[in-house]
Amino acid sequence: MITCKQVTKCFGDVTALSPFDLNLTKGEFVVIKGASGSGKTTLLLALGGMLRPTEGEIKYKGDNLYQLSPSELGNFRSNEVGFVFQMFHLVPYLNVEENVQ
């Protein structure tokens, strides 16, 4: 379902994600843990289509996420993945349902 091949992410001289391969299948539960600054958020953002890797490819159901058009990538993020951020950035005058739409 999600396949990563030699994915790397660098920010200038800092390597946030060293080259790695990953294969996740439907229904599989995975824990991502590590020390602060170890790349957990970078990995999740890349898997969620929000942060392009420096190198490598991330495929979802066979499609390379970062070869999708901007609208296709937006549809992927809207329909296939969900995130709960540490800083929720909720709109105070919206109810719960409206905040997650």
BADOFI-778237 format. One record per residue: residue number from 1; residue in three letters; x, y, z negated of N, C-alpha, C, O in turn. Coordinates in Angstrom, 1 decimal, padded with zeros to 4 digits. Atoms other than C-alpha are relative to their C-alpha. Last residue first. Layout:
BEGIN
+-----+------+--------+--------+--------+--------+--------+--------+--------+--------+--------+--------+--------+--------+
|  nr | rest |     nu |     nv |     nw |    cau |    cav |    caw |     cu |     cv |     cw |     ou |     ov |     ow |
+-----+------+--------+--------+--------+--------+--------+--------+--------+--------+--------+--------+--------+--------+
| NUM |  ALA |      X |      Y |      Z |      X |      Y |      Z |      X |      Y |      Z |      X |      Y |      Z |
...
+-----+------+--------+--------+--------+--------+--------+--------+--------+--------+--------+--------+--------+--------+
END
This chain:
BEGIN
+-----+------+--------+--------+--------+--------+--------+--------+--------+--------+--------+--------+--------+--------+
|  nr | rest |     nu |     nv |     nw |    cau |    cav |    caw |     cu |     cv |     cw |     ou |     ov |     ow |
+-----+------+--------+--------+--------+--------+--------+--------+--------+--------+--------+--------+--------+--------+
| 101 |  GLN |  000.4 |  000.2 | -001.4 | -013.4 |  019.0 | -007.3 |  001.1 |  000.5 |  000.9 |  000.9 |  000.5 |  002.1 |
| 100 |  VAL | -000.7 |  001.1 | -000.7 | -011.7 |  018.6 | -010.7 | -000.4 | -000.2 |  001.4 |  000.1 | -001.2 |  002.1 |
|  99 |  ASN | -001.5 | -000.1 |  000.1 | -012.5 |  022.0 | -012.2 |  000.7 | -001.1 |  000.7 |  001.9 | -001.0 |  001.1 |
|  98 |  GLU | -000.4 | -001.1 | -000.9 | -016.1 |  021.9 | -011.0 |  001.5 |  000.1 |  000.0 |  002.1 |  000.4 |  001.1 |
|  97 |  GLU |  000.1 |  000.5 | -001.3 | -016.7 |  018.6 | -012.8 |  000.5 |  001.0 |  001.1 |  001.2 |  000.6 |  002.0 |
|  96 |  VAL | -000.9 |  001.1 | -000.3 | -015.3 |  019.9 | -016.0 | -000.1 | -000.5 |  001.4 |  001.0 | -000.6 |  002.1 |
|  95 |  ASN |  000.1 |  001.1 |  000.9 | -017.2 |  023.2 | -016.0 |  001.0 | -001.1 |  000.4 |  001.7 | -000.9 |  001.4 |
|  94 |  LEU |  000.5 |  001.2 | -000.7 | -015.9 |  026.3 | -014.4 | -000.2 | -001.1 | -001.0 |  000.6 | -001.2 | -002.0 |
|  93 |  TYR |  001.4 | -000.2 | -000.2 | -015.5 |  029.7 | -016.3 | -000.7 | -001.2 |  000.8 | -001.9 | -001.1 |  001.0 |
|  92 |  PRO |  000.8 |  000.0 |  001.2 | -012.1 |  028.7 | -017.7 | -001.5 |  000.1 |  000.2 | -002.3 | -000.3 | -000.7 |
|  91 |  VAL |  000.7 | -001.3 | -000.1 | -010.5 |  027.7 | -014.5 | -001.0 |  000.1 | -001.1 | -001.9 | -000.7 | -001.1 |
|  90 |  LEU |  001.5 |  000.0 | -000.1 | -008.2 |  024.9 | -015.5 | -000.5 |  001.4 |  000.2 |  000.1 |  002.3 | -000.4 |
|  89 |  HIS |  000.4 | -001.1 | -000.9 | -004.4 |  025.1 | -014.9 | -001.5 | -000.1 |  000.3 | -001.9 |  000.0 |  001.5 |
|  88 |  PHE |  001.2 |  000.4 | -000.8 | -003.9 |  021.7 | -016.6 | -000.4 |  001.1 |  001.0 | -001.1 |  000.7 |  002.0 |
|  87 |  MET |  000.6 | -001.3 |  000.1 | -000.3 |  022.3 | -017.7 | -001.2 | -000.1 |  000.9 | -001.1 | -000.2 |  002.1 |
|  86 |  GLN | -000.2 | -000.4 |  001.4 |  000.8 |  018.7 | -018.2 | -000.6 |  001.3 | -000.3 | -001.3 |  001.5 | -001.3 |
|  85 |  PHE | -001.3 | -000.6 |  000.3 | -000.7 |  017.8 | -014.8 |  000.1 |  000.4 | -001.5 | -001.0 |  000.5 | -002.2 |
|  84 |  VAL |  000.3 | -000.7 |  001.2 | -003.4 |  015.2 | -014.2 |  001.3 |  000.7 | -000.4 |  002.2 | -000.1 | -000.9 |
|  83 |  PHE | -001.0 | -000.4 |  001.0 | -003.0 |  014.0 | -010.7 | -000.7 |  000.7 | -001.2 | -001.6 |  001.4 | -001.0 |
|  82 |  GLY |  000.4 | -000.9 |  001.0 | -005.2 |  012.1 | -008.3 |  001.1 |  000.3 | -001.0 |  001.9 | -000.6 | -001.3 |
|  81 |  VAL | -000.8 | -000.1 |  001.2 | -004.5 |  010.3 | -005.0 | -000.6 |  001.0 | -001.0 | -001.4 |  001.8 | -000.6 |
|  80 |  GLU | -000.8 |  001.2 |  000.4 | -006.4 |  009.0 | -002.1 |  000.8 |  000.0 | -001.3 |  001.0 | -001.0 | -001.8 |
|  79 |  ASN |  000.8 |  001.3 |  000.0 | -009.2 |  011.4 | -001.1 |  000.7 | -001.2 | -000.6 |  000.1 | -002.2 | -000.9 |
|  78 |  SER |  001.4 | -000.2 |  000.5 | -008.0 |  015.0 | -001.7 | -000.7 | -001.4 | -000.2 | -001.4 | -001.5 | -001.2 |
|  77 |  ARG | -000.1 | -000.5 |  001.4 | -004.2 |  014.3 | -001.4 | -001.4 |  000.1 | -000.6 | -001.6 | -000.1 | -001.8 |
|  76 |  PHE | -000.6 |  001.0 |  000.9 | -004.7 |  012.2 |  001.7 |  000.0 |  000.4 | -001.4 | -000.4 | -000.4 | -002.3 |
|  75 |  ASN |  001.0 |  001.1 |  000.2 | -007.1 |  014.7 |  003.2 |  000.5 | -001.1 | -000.9 | -000.2 | -001.6 | -001.7 |
|  74 |  GLY |  001.0 | -000.5 |  001.0 | -004.5 |  017.4 |  002.6 | -001.1 | -000.9 | -000.2 | -001.5 | -001.1 | -001.4 |
|  73 |  LEU | -000.6 |  000.1 |  001.4 | -001.9 |  015.3 |  004.3 | -000.9 |  000.5 | -001.0 | -000.9 |  000.0 | -002.1 |
|  72 |  GLU |  000.0 |  001.5 |  000.4 | -004.2 |  014.8 |  007.3 |  000.6 | -000.1 | -001.4 |  000.1 | -000.9 | -002.2 |
|  71 |  SER |  001.4 |  000.4 |  000.4 | -004.8 |  018.6 |  007.4 | -000.1 | -001.4 | -000.4 | -000.9 | -001.8 | -001.3 |
|  70 |  PRO |  000.4 | -000.7 |  001.3 | -001.1 |  019.4 |  007.3 | -001.4 | -000.4 | -000.4 | -001.6 | -000.6 | -001.6 |
|  69 |  SER |  000.2 | -001.4 | -000.2 | -000.4 |  016.8 |  010.0 | -000.4 |  000.6 | -001.3 | -000.7 | -000.1 | -002.2 |
|  68 |  LEU |  001.4 | -000.4 | -000.1 |  001.0 |  013.5 |  008.9 | -000.1 |  001.5 |  000.3 |  000.8 |  002.2 | -000.1 |
|  67 |  GLN |  000.2 | -000.2 | -001.4 |  004.7 |  012.7 |  009.5 | -001.5 |  000.3 |  000.3 | -001.9 |  000.5 |  001.5 |
|  66 |  TYR | -000.6 | -001.2 | -000.4 |  005.5 |  013.2 |  005.8 |  000.0 |  000.2 |  001.6 |  000.7 |  001.1 |  002.1 |
|  65 |  LEU |  000.7 | -001.2 |  000.6 |  003.1 |  010.6 |  004.6 |  000.5 |  001.3 |  000.6 | -000.3 |  002.2 |  000.9 |
|  64 |  ASN | -001.0 | -000.8 |  000.7 |  004.4 |  007.9 |  006.9 | -000.6 |  001.3 | -000.4 | -001.0 |  002.1 |  000.4 |
|  63 |  ASP | -000.3 | -001.3 | -000.6 |  001.4 |  005.8 |  007.7 |  001.0 |  000.7 | -000.8 |  001.0 |  000.8 | -002.1 |
|  62 |  GLY | -000.8 |  000.1 | -001.2 |  001.5 |  002.0 |  006.9 |  000.2 |  001.4 |  000.7 |  001.0 |  001.4 |  001.6 |
|  61 |  LYS |  000.8 |  000.9 | -000.9 | -001.2 |  002.0 |  004.2 |  000.6 |  000.1 |  001.4 | -000.1 |  000.1 |  002.4 |
|  60 |  TYR |  001.2 |  000.4 |  000.7 |  000.8 |  004.8 |  002.5 | -000.9 | -000.7 |  001.0 | -001.3 | -000.1 |  002.0 |
|  59 |  LYS |  001.1 |  000.4 | -000.8 |  004.4 |  005.2 |  003.7 | -001.2 | -000.4 | -000.9 | -001.0 | -001.0 | -002.0 |
|  58 |  ILE |  001.0 |  000.5 |  000.9 |  007.2 |  007.1 |  002.1 | -001.2 | -000.3 |  000.8 | -001.8 |  000.6 |  001.5 |
|  57 |  GLU |  001.4 | -000.1 | -000.4 |  010.3 |  007.6 |  004.2 | -000.9 | -000.6 | -001.1 | -000.5 | -001.5 | -001.8 |
|  56 |  GLY |  000.8 |  001.2 |  000.2 |  013.9 |  008.4 |  003.6 | -001.4 |  000.2 |  000.4 | -001.8 |  001.2 |  000.9 |
|  55 |  GLU | -000.2 |  001.1 | -001.0 |  015.8 |  011.6 |  003.2 | -000.9 | -001.1 | -000.4 | -001.5 | -001.2 | -001.5 |
|  54 |  THR | -001.1 | -000.4 | -000.8 |  015.3 |  015.0 |  001.5 |  000.3 | -001.0 |  001.1 |  000.6 | -000.6 |  002.2 |
|  53 |  PRO | -001.3 |  000.5 |  000.3 |  011.9 |  013.9 |  000.3 |  001.1 |  000.6 |  000.9 |  000.8 |  001.0 |  002.0 |
|  52 |  ARG | -000.6 |  000.7 | -001.0 |  008.9 |  016.2 |  000.9 |  001.4 | -000.5 | -000.4 |  002.2 |  000.3 | -000.9 |
|  51 |  LEU | -001.4 | -000.3 |  000.0 |  007.1 |  017.2 | -002.2 |  000.7 | -000.9 |  001.0 |  000.9 | -002.1 |  000.7 |
|  50 |  MET | -000.2 | -001.4 |  000.4 |  003.3 |  017.3 | -002.5 |  001.4 |  000.5 |  000.1 |  001.7 |  001.7 | -000.1 |
|  49 |  GLY |  000.0 | -000.9 | -001.2 |  002.4 |  014.1 | -000.7 |  000.2 |  001.4 | -000.3 | -000.2 |  002.3 |  000.6 |
|  48 |  GLY |  001.3 | -000.6 | -000.2 |  001.5 |  012.2 | -003.9 | -000.1 |  001.0 |  001.2 | -001.1 |  001.6 |  001.4 |
|  47 |  LEU |  000.9 |  001.0 | -000.2 |  004.5 |  009.9 | -003.8 | -001.4 |  000.5 |  000.3 | -002.2 |  000.0 |  001.1 |
|  46 |  ALA | -000.3 |  000.5 | -001.3 |  006.8 |  012.9 | -003.5 | -001.0 | -001.1 |  000.4 | -001.5 | -001.1 |  001.5 |
|  45 |  LEU |  000.4 | -001.0 | -001.0 |  005.1 |  014.6 | -006.4 |  000.3 | -000.5 |  001.4 | -000.5 | -000.2 |  002.3 |
|  44 |  LEU |  001.4 |  000.0 | -000.1 |  005.3 |  011.4 | -008.5 | -000.5 |  001.1 |  001.0 | -001.4 |  000.8 |  001.8 |
|  43 |  LEU |  000.5 |  001.2 | -000.6 |  009.0 |  011.0 | -007.8 | -001.5 |  000.0 |  000.2 | -002.0 | -000.3 |  001.3 |
|  42 |  THR | -000.4 | -000.1 | -001.4 |  009.8 |  014.6 | -008.6 | -000.5 | -001.2 |  000.8 | -001.0 | -001.1 |  001.9 |
|  41 |  THR |  001.0 | -000.9 | -000.7 |  007.8 |  014.3 | -011.8 |  000.4 |  000.1 |  001.5 | -000.6 |  000.2 |  002.3 |
|  40 |  LYS |  001.3 |  000.6 |  000.0 |  009.8 |  011.2 | -012.9 | -001.0 |  000.9 |  000.8 | -001.8 |  000.4 |  001.6 |
|  39 |  GLY |  000.6 |  000.0 | -001.3 |  013.2 |  012.6 | -011.8 | -001.4 | -000.6 |  000.1 | -002.0 | -000.8 |  001.2 |
|  38 |  SER | -000.4 |  001.2 | -000.7 |  015.4 |  011.9 | -014.8 | -000.6 | -000.1 |  001.3 | -000.3 | -001.0 |  002.1 |
|  37 |  GLY | -000.9 | -000.3 | -001.0 |  015.1 |  015.5 | -016.2 |  000.5 | -001.2 |  000.9 |  001.4 | -001.1 |  001.7 |
|  36 |  SER |  000.3 | -001.2 | -000.6 |  013.6 |  014.4 | -019.5 |  001.1 |  000.3 |  001.1 |  002.3 |  000.2 |  000.9 |
|  35 |  ALA | -000.4 | -001.2 |  000.7 |  014.5 |  010.8 | -020.1 | -000.5 |  001.3 |  000.7 | -000.7 |  001.2 |  001.9 |
|  34 |  GLY | -001.4 | -000.4 |  000.0 |  012.7 |  008.0 | -018.4 |  000.2 |  001.3 | -000.8 | -000.8 |  001.9 | -001.2 |
|  33 |  LYS | -000.4 | -000.6 |  001.2 |  009.4 |  006.3 | -017.7 |  001.5 |  000.4 |  000.1 |  002.2 | -000.3 |  000.9 |
|  32 |  ILE | -001.2 | -000.8 | -000.4 |  007.4 |  005.4 | -014.7 |  000.4 |  000.7 | -001.3 | -000.3 |  001.6 | -001.8 |
|  31 |  VAL | -000.4 | -001.1 |  001.0 |  004.9 |  002.7 | -015.6 |  001.3 |  000.6 |  000.5 |  002.2 |  000.0 |  000.9 |
|  30 |  VAL | -001.4 | -000.4 |  000.1 |  003.3 |  000.7 | -012.8 |  000.2 |  001.1 | -001.0 | -000.6 |  002.0 | -001.1 |
|  29 |  PHE | -000.2 | -001.0 |  001.0 | -000.1 | -001.1 | -012.6 |  001.5 |  000.2 | -000.1 |  002.3 | -000.8 | -000.3 |
|  28 |  GLU | -001.2 |  000.2 |  000.9 | -000.7 | -003.1 | -009.4 |  000.1 |  001.2 | -000.9 | -000.2 |  002.4 | -000.5 |
|  27 |  GLY |  000.4 |  000.6 |  001.3 | -004.3 | -003.1 | -008.0 |  001.2 | -000.1 | -001.0 |  001.0 | -000.5 | -002.1 |
|  26 |  LYS |  001.3 | -000.3 |  000.5 | -003.2 | -002.5 | -004.4 | -000.2 | -000.7 | -001.3 |  000.0 | -001.9 | -001.4 |
|  25 |  THR |  001.2 |  000.6 | -000.6 |  000.5 | -003.1 | -003.9 | -001.3 |  000.4 | -000.7 | -001.2 |  000.8 | -001.8 |
|  24 |  LEU |  001.2 |  000.1 |  000.9 |  003.5 | -000.9 | -004.7 | -001.2 | -000.6 |  000.8 | -001.5 | -000.2 |  001.9 |
|  23 |  ASN |  001.1 |  000.6 | -000.6 |  006.9 | -001.4 | -002.9 | -001.1 | -000.2 | -001.0 | -001.0 | -000.9 | -001.9 |
|  22 |  LEU |  001.1 |  000.3 |  000.9 |  009.8 |  000.8 | -003.8 | -001.2 | -000.5 |  000.8 | -001.4 | -000.1 |  001.9 |
|  21 |  ASP |  001.1 |  000.7 | -000.8 |  013.2 |  001.5 | -002.3 | -001.1 | -000.4 | -001.1 | -000.7 | -000.7 | -002.2 |
|  20 |  PHE |  000.7 |  001.1 |  000.6 |  015.7 |  004.0 | -003.8 | -001.1 | -000.6 |  000.9 | -001.5 |  000.1 |  001.9 |
|  19 |  PRO |  000.7 |  000.9 | -001.0 |  018.2 |  006.6 | -002.8 | -000.6 | -001.3 | -000.7 |  000.1 | -002.0 | -001.5 |
|  18 |  SER | -001.0 |  000.8 | -000.8 |  019.0 |  008.8 | -005.8 | -000.7 | -000.9 |  000.9 | -001.8 | -001.3 |  000.6 |
|  17 |  LEU |  000.3 |  001.4 | -000.3 |  016.2 |  011.1 | -006.8 |  001.1 | -000.6 |  000.8 |  001.3 | -000.2 |  002.0 |
|  16 |  ALA |  001.1 |  000.3 |  000.9 |  016.9 |  014.5 | -008.4 | -000.5 | -001.4 |  000.1 | -000.8 | -002.1 | -000.9 |
|  15 |  THR |  000.7 |  001.2 | -000.5 |  020.3 |  014.9 | -006.7 | -001.1 | -000.4 | -001.1 | -000.8 | -000.9 | -002.1 |
|  14 |  VAL |  000.5 |  000.9 |  001.0 |  021.5 |  018.4 | -007.6 | -000.8 | -001.1 |  000.6 | -001.8 | -000.8 |  001.4 |
|  13 |  ASP | -001.0 |  001.0 |  000.4 |  023.8 |  020.2 | -005.2 | -000.5 | -001.1 | -001.0 |  000.2 | -002.0 | -001.3 |
|  12 |  GLY | -001.4 | -000.5 | -000.1 |  020.9 |  022.1 | -003.6 |  001.0 | -001.1 | -000.3 |  001.0 | -002.2 |  000.4 |
|  11 |  PHE |  000.3 | -001.4 |  000.1 |  017.7 |  020.4 | -004.8 |  001.4 |  000.7 |  000.0 |  002.0 |  000.7 | -001.1 |
|  10 |  CYS | -001.0 | -000.9 |  000.5 |  018.0 |  016.9 | -003.6 | -000.5 |  001.4 |  000.0 | -001.2 |  001.8 |  000.8 |
|   9 |  LYS |  000.4 | -001.4 |  000.1 |  015.4 |  014.2 | -003.1 |  001.1 |  000.8 | -000.7 |  001.6 |  000.4 | -001.8 |
|   8 |  THR | -000.9 | -000.8 |  000.7 |  016.2 |  010.7 | -001.8 | -000.6 |  001.4 | -000.1 | -001.2 |  001.8 |  000.9 |
|   7 |  VAL |  000.4 | -001.3 |  000.3 |  014.0 |  007.9 | -000.5 |  001.0 |  000.7 | -000.9 |  001.4 |  000.2 | -001.9 |
|   6 |  GLN | -001.2 | -000.9 |  000.1 |  015.8 |  004.9 |  000.9 | -000.4 |  001.5 | -000.2 |  000.2 |  002.4 |  000.4 |
|   5 |  LYS | -001.2 |  000.6 | -000.5 |  012.5 |  003.2 |  001.9 |  001.1 |  001.1 | -000.1 |  001.0 |  002.1 |  000.6 |
|   4 |  CYS | -001.1 | -001.0 | -000.1 |  009.4 |  003.9 | -000.1 |  001.2 | -000.7 |  000.5 |  001.6 | -001.8 |  000.0 |
|   3 |  THR | -001.4 |  000.5 | -000.2 |  006.3 |  001.8 |  000.4 |  000.9 |  001.1 |  000.2 |  000.7 |  002.1 |  000.9 |
|   2 |  ILE | -001.0 | -001.1 |  000.0 |  002.8 |  002.4 | -000.9 |  001.4 | -000.6 |  000.1 |  001.8 | -001.5 | -000.7 |
|   1 |  MET |  000.8 | -001.2 |  000.0 |  000.0 |  000.0 |  000.0 |  000.9 |  001.3 |  000.0 |  000.6 |  002.2 |  000.8 |
+-----+------+--------+--------+--------+--------+--------+--------+--------+--------+--------+--------+--------+--------+
END
